[in-house]
Amino acid sequence: MQKQKILVCGASGFIGGHMLGKLLQRDDVELYGVYCKTQPRKAVAESKRIKLIKADLTDKNQIEKVVQGMDVIIQGAAVTTGAKDTITRPYLHVTDNAVMNALLFRAAFEHKVKHVIFFSCTTMYSPSPKPLREEDFNHQIIPKYHGVAWTKVYNEKMCDFYSRIGSTKYTAIRHSNIYGPYDKFDLDRSHVFGATVNKVLNNTDGTLTVWGDGSEGRDLLYVSDLLDFVELVVAKQTEKFELLNLGCGENIVIRDLVQKLIAASGKKIKIQYDTTKPTLNFNITLNCDKARKQFGWSPKVGLDEGIQKTLKWYRETFPQGGPR
């Protein structure tokens, strides 16, 4: 039986690296990983089962070379930054991400790739007190997310478009905040979870400053639960296009998250709030009934367990303190 050829874009990234690590547990796949500037982590780079390809996915000719002959493309490559850049330099999320995905989806269509998985996000949703379904997107995007959110919506629409005119299946996953080992933890590029882990574990003065008033909420999903869902979708999807929410389905406010991380660290740290720092007033929870009903998926790792797993990895990886 011929092995399924799977291409993971973003092999040096958080989700892409984890995806390759999970797929290595299977012997029925032939693995390829694309990276651009940063070398993939050791376990990926040294695996003899993964063919790594250095390529710029904003270059049409380079995309043609990596896509040809693939059965499945898992698109984890993206320009990503933290809240600071989302507010002060929002254009970073727009141009390169729009270009690379437009070229990648077209190449998948032209080369008759069987299935493309695209990681979208939840920035297009409006804050809501109730869990949001996929159809609850009302086009009322908050100003601070205007560029990144509409770029994601455009890419979702391109997935739908190509699924209608060709043989390739497309899946757009609107996932919540993904966290876990190998995430970004430096203070300039990380999201709230990674940045807070850094601040807690590297704390030396007994005081931790939270940007904003701590009232914002997040739907946090441990990375392995996202990987499980990707495998389910590849195995079970029958429709040409699917758009699906994926999250834990619960909202935790930042002040509670900080307290959980401090408690798990075993440190004694006081919390203070700095409302002059940039924050994103964004509170949403995802309704993931569609993922559950159609694919039998449900999250397996609760927040407390996910925190313990991440802190353990961080301490083992950065025994002298992590990136600042």
C-alpha positions as CSV (number, residue, x, y, z in Angstrom):
1,M,0.0,0.0,0.0
2,Q,1.4,3.4,-1.0
3,K,2.0,5.8,1.8
4,Q,0.1,9.0,2.0
5,K,2.4,12.0,1.3
6,I,1.8,14.8,3.8
7,L,3.4,18.2,3.6
8,V,3.5,20.3,6.7
9,C,4.2,24.0,6.1
10,G,5.8,25.9,9.0
11,A,7.9,23.0,10.1
12,S,9.9,25.3,12.4
13,G,6.8,26.8,14.0
14,F,4.9,25.9,17.1
15,I,1.9,24.1,15.5
16,G,3.9,22.8,12.5
17,G,6.6,21.3,14.6
18,H,4.1,19.6,16.9
19,M,2.2,18.3,13.9
20,L,5.3,16.6,12.4
21,G,6.1,15.1,15.8
22,K,2.7,13.6,16.0
23,L,2.7,12.2,12.5
24,L,6.1,10.6,13.2
25,Q,4.2,8.1,15.4
26,R,2.5,6.7,12.3
27,D,4.2,4.4,9.8
28,D,1.6,4.8,7.0
29,V,2.7,8.3,5.9
30,E,5.6,9.9,4.0
31,L,6.5,13.2,5.7
32,Y,7.7,16.5,4.2
33,G,8.3,19.7,6.1
34,V,8.8,23.2,4.8
35,Y,10.6,26.0,6.7
36,C,11.8,29.4,5.6
37,K,14.4,31.0,7.9
38,T,14.4,29.3,11.3
39,Q,15.7,25.7,11.5
40,P,13.1,23.2,12.8
41,R,13.7,22.0,16.4
42,K,16.1,19.1,17.0
43,A,13.6,16.2,17.0
44,V,12.2,17.3,13.6
45,A,15.5,18.3,12.0
46,E,17.3,15.0,13.0
47,S,14.5,12.7,12.0
48,K,15.4,10.5,9.0
49,R,11.7,10.1,8.2
50,I,11.0,13.8,7.5
51,K,12.3,15.4,4.3
52,L,12.8,19.0,5.1
53,I,12.6,21.7,2.4
54,K,13.8,25.3,2.8
55,A,11.4,27.4,0.8
56,D,9.9,30.9,0.7
57,L,6.1,30.4,0.4
58,T,5.6,33.9,-1.0
59,D,7.5,32.7,-4.1
60,K,5.3,31.0,-6.7
61,N,8.1,29.0,-8.2
62,Q,9.2,27.6,-4.9
63,I,5.7,26.7,-3.9
64,E,5.3,24.7,-7.2
65,K,8.3,22.6,-6.2
66,V,7.1,21.7,-2.7
67,V,3.4,21.1,-3.5
68,Q,3.8,18.8,-6.5
69,G,3.0,15.1,-5.7
70,M,1.5,15.7,-2.2
71,D,-1.7,14.1,-1.0
72,V,-2.3,16.3,2.1
73,I,-1.0,19.8,2.9
74,I,-1.2,21.1,6.5
75,Q,-0.7,24.8,6.3
76,G,0.9,25.9,9.5
77,A,3.2,28.6,8.0
78,A,2.3,32.2,8.9
79,V,3.7,35.5,10.0
80,T,2.7,35.7,13.7
81,T,3.3,38.2,16.4
82,G,1.9,39.2,19.8
83,A,-0.5,41.8,21.0
84,K,2.0,44.6,20.9
85,D,2.6,44.2,17.1
86,T,-1.1,43.5,16.4
87,I,-1.8,47.0,17.7
88,T,1.3,48.9,16.7
89,R,2.3,47.2,13.4
90,P,-0.8,45.4,12.2
91,Y,0.4,45.2,8.6
92,L,2.8,42.4,9.6
93,H,-0.1,40.0,9.6
94,V,-1.5,41.0,6.3
95,T,0.6,41.0,3.1
96,D,2.8,37.9,3.4
97,N,0.0,35.8,4.9
98,A,-2.4,36.8,2.1
99,V,0.2,36.1,-0.6
100,M,1.5,32.8,0.6
101,N,-2.0,31.3,1.1
102,A,-3.3,32.5,-2.2
103,L,-0.4,30.9,-4.0
104,L,-0.5,27.7,-1.9
105,F,-4.2,27.1,-2.4
106,R,-3.9,27.7,-6.2
107,A,-1.0,25.3,-6.4
108,A,-2.9,22.7,-4.5
109,F,-5.8,23.1,-6.9
110,E,-3.6,22.9,-10.0
111,H,-1.7,19.8,-8.7
112,K,-4.9,18.1,-7.5
113,V,-3.8,17.7,-3.9
114,K,-6.4,15.7,-2.1
115,H,-6.8,17.7,1.0
116,V,-5.6,21.1,2.4
117,I,-5.9,22.1,6.1
118,F,-5.8,25.8,6.8
119,F,-5.4,27.2,10.3
120,S,-7.6,30.3,10.6
121,C,-8.3,32.0,13.9
122,T,-11.1,33.7,15.9
123,T,-10.2,37.3,15.5
124,M,-13.1,37.9,13.1
125,Y,-15.7,37.3,15.8
126,S,-17.2,40.0,17.9
127,P,-16.9,39.8,21.7
128,S,-19.9,37.9,23.0
129,P,-21.2,36.6,26.4
130,K,-22.4,33.4,24.8
131,P,-20.3,30.7,23.0
132,L,-20.0,31.6,19.3
133,R,-20.9,29.2,16.5
134,E,-19.3,29.4,13.0
135,E,-22.3,31.2,11.6
136,D,-22.2,33.9,14.3
137,F,-19.5,35.8,12.4
138,N,-21.4,39.1,11.8
139,H,-18.7,41.1,9.9
140,Q,-18.3,43.5,12.8
141,I,-14.6,43.1,13.4
142,I,-13.0,45.1,16.2
143,P,-10.7,47.8,14.8
144,K,-7.5,46.5,16.3
145,Y,-8.0,43.2,14.5
146,H,-9.2,44.7,11.2
147,G,-6.1,43.6,9.1
148,V,-5.4,40.2,10.5
149,A,-9.1,39.2,10.7
150,W,-10.1,40.1,7.2
151,T,-6.9,38.4,5.9
152,K,-8.1,35.2,7.6
153,V,-11.6,35.6,6.3
154,Y,-10.2,36.1,2.8
155,N,-8.2,32.9,3.1
156,E,-11.2,31.0,4.3
157,K,-13.2,32.2,1.3
158,M,-10.3,31.1,-1.0
159,C,-10.5,27.6,0.5
160,D,-14.2,27.6,-0.2
161,F,-13.7,28.9,-3.8
162,Y,-11.1,26.3,-4.8
163,S,-13.1,23.5,-3.3
164,R,-16.0,24.4,-5.6
165,I,-14.0,24.3,-8.8
166,G,-11.6,21.5,-8.3
167,S,-11.1,18.0,-6.7
168,T,-9.2,19.2,-3.6
169,K,-11.0,19.2,-0.2
170,Y,-10.3,22.2,2.1
171,T,-10.7,22.6,5.8
172,A,-10.5,26.0,7.6
173,I,-10.1,25.6,11.3
174,R,-11.0,28.6,13.5
175,H,-9.0,27.6,16.5
176,S,-8.9,29.5,19.8
177,N,-5.6,30.4,21.6
178,I,-3.3,27.3,21.3
179,Y,-0.7,26.8,24.0
180,G,1.9,24.3,25.1
181,P,5.6,23.4,24.8
182,Y,7.6,25.1,22.0
183,D,5.2,28.1,21.9
184,K,6.7,31.6,21.7
185,F,7.7,32.7,25.2
186,D,9.6,35.9,24.6
187,L,7.8,39.1,25.6
188,D,7.8,40.8,22.2
189,R,6.3,38.0,20.1
190,S,4.3,35.8,22.5
191,H,0.6,35.7,23.1
192,V,-0.8,36.1,26.6
193,F,-0.2,32.5,27.8
194,G,3.5,32.3,26.7
195,A,4.2,35.8,27.9
196,T,2.7,35.1,31.4
197,V,4.6,31.9,31.7
198,N,7.8,33.8,31.0
199,K,6.9,36.5,33.6
200,V,6.1,34.0,36.3
201,L,9.0,31.6,35.9
202,N,11.6,34.3,35.4
203,N,10.2,36.5,38.2
204,T,12.8,37.6,40.7
205,D,11.3,40.6,42.5
206,G,8.0,39.0,43.7
207,T,5.8,41.3,41.6
208,L,4.2,40.6,38.3
209,T,2.7,43.3,36.0
210,V,-0.3,42.4,33.9
211,W,-1.0,44.5,30.9
212,G,-4.5,46.0,31.2
213,D,-6.9,45.3,34.1
214,G,-6.9,41.5,33.7
215,S,-10.6,41.4,32.8
216,E,-10.1,40.1,29.2
217,G,-10.9,36.5,28.6
218,R,-9.4,33.7,26.5
219,D,-10.6,30.3,25.2
220,L,-7.4,28.2,25.6
221,L,-6.8,24.9,23.9
222,Y,-3.8,22.6,24.5
223,V,-1.8,21.9,21.3
224,S,-2.3,18.2,21.3
225,D,-6.1,18.6,21.1
226,L,-5.6,20.6,17.9
227,L,-3.4,17.9,16.4
228,D,-5.9,15.2,17.2
229,F,-8.6,17.1,15.4
230,V,-6.4,17.6,12.3
231,E,-6.0,13.8,12.1
232,L,-9.7,13.3,12.5
233,V,-10.5,15.7,9.7
234,V,-8.0,14.2,7.3
235,A,-9.4,10.7,8.0
236,K,-13.2,11.5,8.1
237,Q,-14.0,14.7,6.1
238,T,-16.4,14.0,3.2
239,E,-17.5,17.5,2.2
240,K,-15.4,19.5,-0.2
241,F,-15.2,22.4,2.3
242,E,-15.6,22.6,6.0
243,L,-15.3,25.6,8.3
244,L,-15.0,24.6,12.0
245,N,-14.5,26.2,15.4
246,L,-12.1,24.5,17.7
247,G,-11.5,25.5,21.3
248,C,-12.0,24.2,24.8
249,G,-15.4,26.0,25.0
250,E,-14.7,27.8,28.2
251,N,-13.5,31.4,28.9
252,I,-10.9,32.2,31.5
253,V,-10.1,35.8,32.4
254,I,-6.5,36.9,32.4
255,R,-6.4,37.6,36.1
256,D,-7.5,34.0,36.8
257,L,-5.0,32.6,34.3
258,V,-2.2,34.5,36.0
259,Q,-3.2,33.3,39.4
260,K,-3.3,29.7,38.1
261,L,0.2,30.0,36.6
262,I,1.6,31.5,39.8
263,A,0.0,28.7,41.9
264,A,1.4,26.0,39.6
265,S,4.9,27.6,39.7
266,G,5.0,27.4,43.5
267,K,6.2,31.0,43.7
268,K,4.9,33.8,45.9
269,I,4.2,36.7,43.5
270,K,2.0,39.7,43.9
271,I,0.0,40.9,40.8
272,Q,-0.2,44.5,39.7
273,Y,-2.0,45.9,36.7
274,D,-0.8,48.4,34.1
275,T,-3.6,49.9,32.1
276,T,-1.3,52.0,30.0
277,K,0.1,49.0,28.2
278,P,-1.5,47.8,24.9
279,T,-4.3,45.2,25.3
280,L,-6.9,43.7,23.2
281,N,-10.4,43.9,24.7
282,F,-11.5,40.6,23.3
283,N,-13.7,38.1,25.2
284,I,-15.0,35.2,23.3
285,T,-15.8,31.5,23.9
286,L,-16.3,29.0,21.0
287,N,-19.2,26.7,20.5
288,C,-17.5,23.5,19.1
289,D,-20.6,21.4,18.6
290,K,-19.9,21.0,14.9
291,A,-16.5,19.5,15.5
292,R,-18.0,17.2,18.1
293,K,-20.9,16.0,16.1
294,Q,-19.3,15.6,12.7
295,F,-15.9,14.3,13.8
296,G,-16.3,12.9,17.3
297,W,-13.8,15.3,18.7
298,S,-13.6,16.7,22.2
299,P,-10.7,18.3,24.1
300,K,-8.8,15.8,26.3
301,V,-6.3,18.2,28.1
302,G,-7.8,20.5,30.7
303,L,-6.3,23.9,31.5
304,D,-4.7,22.8,34.8
305,E,-3.1,19.8,33.2
306,G,-2.0,21.8,30.2
307,I,-0.3,24.4,32.5
308,Q,1.6,21.6,34.4
309,K,2.8,20.1,31.1
310,T,3.9,23.4,29.8
311,L,5.7,24.5,33.0
312,K,7.5,21.2,33.2
313,W,8.7,21.5,29.6
314,Y,9.8,25.1,30.1
315,R,11.8,24.4,33.2
316,E,13.5,21.4,31.5
317,T,14.2,23.4,28.4
318,F,15.3,26.7,30.0
319,P,16.9,25.6,33.4
320,Q,18.7,29.0,33.6
321,G,15.6,31.0,32.6
322,G,14.0,31.4,29.2
323,P,13.9,34.2,26.6
324,R,13.1,37.6,27.8
